Amino acid sequence: MPTTSELLHRLDNCTTELEAHRGYLKAMEYCVRALIISHPDPASLTRVWEGIVPRIFDNHLEDSALSAAAMRQGLALLTEQIEAAAHPER
């Protein structure tokens, strides 16, 4: 059985890894935003996105509830950004 010190060390390592992954994901998020904003054909991007979102959900039916909720939140945000780029007058 691990000692308290060992468990705290493992917890610290997990926290460090999560922070690193969060930074990586935030960088990717900003990149995706730039790609959405600068896409040469926003209407086409919207059509493609609308076509793949249901398949994304289908591919992750076995995910945990937390993972599925995070995925839904992320996809909803991306959908909002894609639609806003396609309809800047709104």
N, C-alpha and C positions, 0 to 999 in steps of 0.2 A: 504494500500500500504506500502510495507517495506521501511524503511529509508535507506539512503546510508550506514550508519554504519552497519545495519543488512545485507544488500547485500554484503558488503565487508567481513563481518564475514562468511557468507555462502560460498562466493568465496574462502576464506582462508581454510575453512573446506573441500571443494571439492578438492582444490589443495593438501592438506595434504593426503586425501584419495587416490588421483591419485598417489602420490609419494609412498605411502605404497603398492598399487597394483602393481606399476612398479617394486618395489623391489621384491615382491613375484613372479612376472612373470619372472624376471631375474634369480632368484634362480631356478625356474622350468626349464628355458631354459638351464642352466648349467647342471642340472640333466638329461635332455633329451639328451644333447650332450654326457654325460658320458655313458648313456644307449646305444646310437647308436654306439659309438666307441667300447664298450665292448660286443656288441651282438655276441653270439657264431655262428650265421649263417647269415651273412650280406646279402647273396643272398635271403634267405627266408624273411628277414625283408623288402627288396626292393620289392619283389612280393606282400607281404601283404600291404605295404604302397601304391603301385600303384593301388591296388584294392580298398582301402578305400578313397583315395583322392576324386574321383568323388562323392562318397556318402556324403562326408563332404560338398562339394559345394552344393549338392542337398538339404541338411538339412538347409542351410543358405541362400536360395534364397530370403527370405523376409527381410534380414538384410539391414541396411542402407548402402549407398555407401561407407562411411568411414570404417565401420566395415568390409564390403566385401573386400575392398582394403587391410586392415590390415591382414585379414585372408589369402588372396592370397599371400601377402608378407611373412607371417610366414610359410605357407605351402611350398612356393618355397624354403625358406631357409632350412627347414627340409628336403625337397627332395634332395637338393644339398648335405647336410651332409650325408644322408643315402646312396646316390649314391657314394659319396667319400669313405665311409667306405666299400662299396661293391667292389670298384675298386681302391684300394690304389695305384696301379701302375700308375694311370693317373696323 
